[in-house]
Amino acid sequence: MAGEIHHGSPAAAIFPYVVVAKYLLSLVYQLVLSASAAKPEPSSLEFLQPNTPVRSPDYNNNVQGTLTMGVADEYVGAVIGYAGRTIREIERVTGVQISISKGELKAGTSEREVVISGTREAVDVAEVMIVQRVSDAANSRRR
């Protein structure tokens, strides 16, 4: 019968892999959806960035705002990405504008100034994405 898989056929050989691949893709899709829907609380990032601003209870997500943060000079490349792809992707996904000081370090530190502008909600998401990039780069250097 058409549509059936018989043992020993080429389709039978790859069928388990197709099932596993479809299952893994569905898991990845669910993770992406849950990650885009869930916004981590700023306090959960304090261990990565001690100067994470604390938000007030009357915080309005749609108000335009600017956040200035420091990123260690050695990890700025991870935020910018190859030919600026990473920073452009963060800007595209969140709708923010990001500027990074060119070579100038913040006084008394080895950090460069990163300014994120947009709605508060978008700025928060972009901040999390940048902190994640820095964290990933730091972890890959430790290995």
Backbone torsions as a table, in degrees:
resi	resn	phi	psi	omega
1	MET	NA	145.6	179.3
2	ALA	-70.5	142.9	177.7
3	GLY	90.4	-10.7	179.2
4	GLU	-88.8	151.3	177.4
5	ILE	-108.0	124.1	-179.0
6	HIS	-103.4	141.6	178.1
7	HIS	-57.7	136.9	179.8
8	GLY	91.5	-12.9	178.4
9	SER	-80.8	158.0	178.2
10	PRO	-58.5	-34.7	179.2
11	ALA	-65.4	-38.4	179.5
12	ALA	-66.0	-30.8	-179.2
13	ALA	-69.7	-36.5	-177.4
14	ILE	-97.1	-11.4	-176.6
15	PHE	-53.4	-47.4	-179.8
16	PRO	-60.2	-35.7	179.8
17	TYR	-68.6	-36.7	178.1
18	VAL	-65.5	-42.2	179.7
19	VAL	-63.1	-45.5	179.8
20	VAL	-64.4	-43.0	179.8
21	ALA	-61.9	-43.6	178.9
22	LYS	-63.4	-39.9	178.4
23	TYR	-64.1	-45.7	-179.9
24	LEU	-64.6	-39.9	177.4
25	LEU	-63.1	-39.0	178.5
26	SER	-66.7	-36.9	176.6
27	LEU	-64.7	-44.4	179.0
28	VAL	-62.1	-43.8	179.0
29	TYR	-59.5	-44.1	178.6
30	GLN	-63.8	-39.5	178.4
31	LEU	-64.6	-41.8	178.7
32	VAL	-63.5	-44.0	179.0
33	LEU	-63.2	-44.2	-178.7
34	SER	-70.0	-34.0	179.0
35	ALA	-69.5	-36.9	-179.9
36	SER	-76.0	-25.9	179.7
37	ALA	-84.6	-34.3	-177.3
38	ALA	-91.2	125.4	177.7
39	LYS	-109.4	117.4	-178.0
40	PRO	-61.6	144.9	175.4
41	GLU	-67.7	140.4	179.9
42	PRO	-54.5	-33.4	-178.0
43	SER	-64.8	-24.6	179.4
44	SER	-72.0	-13.9	180.0
45	LEU	-100.3	-0.1	-175.5
46	GLU	-60.3	-31.0	179.5
47	PHE	-67.9	-24.2	178.1
48	LEU	-87.1	-34.5	-176.6
49	GLN	-139.4	100.4	-174.3
50	PRO	-59.3	-25.3	-176.0
51	ASN	-96.5	27.1	178.8
52	THR	-62.7	125.2	-178.4
53	PRO	-66.6	143.3	177.0
54	VAL	-92.7	131.2	-176.2
55	ARG	-88.8	143.7	178.4
56	SER	-82.3	159.3	-178.0
57	PRO	-63.2	-25.1	-178.8
58	ASP	-92.0	23.5	-178.5
59	TYR	-63.2	124.9	-179.2
60	ASN	-108.1	117.6	-175.3
61	ASN	-65.5	-25.4	-174.0
62	ASN	-91.2	-4.3	179.4
63	VAL	-75.9	138.6	177.3
64	GLN	-70.0	142.1	-179.9
65	GLY	-156.2	171.9	179.3
66	THR	-133.4	138.1	176.4
67	LEU	-123.4	130.6	175.2
68	THR	-110.8	126.8	-179.9
69	MET	-135.2	162.1	177.4
70	GLY	-105.2	140.1	175.3
71	VAL	-126.7	129.5	179.3
72	ALA	-53.5	134.6	-176.4
73	ASP	-52.3	-37.1	-178.0
74	GLU	-68.4	-16.5	-178.3
75	TYR	-109.4	1.1	179.9
76	VAL	-61.8	-35.7	178.3
77	GLY	-59.8	-34.3	178.4
78	ALA	-68.7	-32.0	178.7
79	VAL	-75.9	-40.1	-179.2
80	ILE	-73.8	-44.1	-178.9
81	GLY	80.0	170.8	-179.3
82	TYR	-61.8	121.7	179.7
83	ALA	55.3	27.1	177.2
84	GLY	80.6	11.3	-175.6
85	ARG	-64.2	-42.0	-175.8
86	THR	-66.0	-47.6	-178.6
87	ILE	-65.9	-38.5	176.9
88	ARG	-64.8	-37.0	178.6
89	GLU	-66.5	-41.8	177.2
90	ILE	-61.5	-43.5	178.9
91	GLU	-64.2	-41.0	-178.8
92	ARG	-66.6	-44.6	-176.4
93	VAL	-68.8	-40.9	-174.0
94	THR	-94.7	-24.4	-177.2
95	GLY	84.3	12.9	179.5
96	VAL	-92.7	170.4	169.7
97	GLN	-114.8	133.1	-178.0
98	ILE	-122.4	133.4	172.1
99	SER	-128.5	140.3	-179.6
100	ILE	-122.2	131.0	179.3
101	SER	-60.0	140.8	-176.1
102	LYS	-92.6	97.6	174.3
103	GLY	76.7	-13.9	-179.5
104	GLU	-86.2	124.3	179.4
105	LEU	-90.5	149.3	174.4
106	LYS	-63.7	142.0	-175.3
107	ALA	-53.4	127.3	176.0
108	GLY	75.2	11.6	-179.3
109	THR	-134.0	175.3	172.4
110	SER	-110.3	31.3	-177.3
111	GLU	-110.8	149.0	171.9
112	ARG	-102.9	149.1	-176.9
113	GLU	-82.0	129.4	177.2
114	VAL	-118.0	122.6	-179.7
115	VAL	-112.1	124.4	-179.2
116	ILE	-114.5	125.6	-179.2
117	SER	-125.2	138.0	178.8
118	GLY	160.4	-163.4	176.0
119	THR	-66.4	154.8	-177.8
120	ARG	-58.5	-41.6	179.7
121	GLU	-62.5	-44.9	179.7
122	ALA	-65.8	-39.0	178.0
123	VAL	-62.4	-42.5	178.5
124	ASP	-60.6	-44.5	-179.2
125	VAL	-65.4	-43.5	179.0
126	ALA	-62.9	-39.4	177.5
127	GLU	-60.3	-45.0	179.1
128	VAL	-62.1	-42.7	-179.5
129	MET	-63.8	-40.4	179.2
130	ILE	-67.5	-45.5	178.6
131	VAL	-60.6	-38.4	178.7
132	GLN	-64.9	-42.2	178.5
133	ARG	-61.1	-44.9	179.7
134	VAL	-63.9	-43.5	179.2
135	SER	-61.5	-44.4	178.5
136	ASP	-61.6	-42.7	179.7
137	ALA	-65.1	-40.7	179.1
138	ALA	-65.6	-41.8	179.5
139	ASN	-66.2	-37.8	-179.1
140	SER	-71.1	-27.0	176.9
141	ARG	-74.3	-28.6	-178.6
142	ARG	-73.0	-20.8	-175.3
143	ARG	-75.6	NA	NA
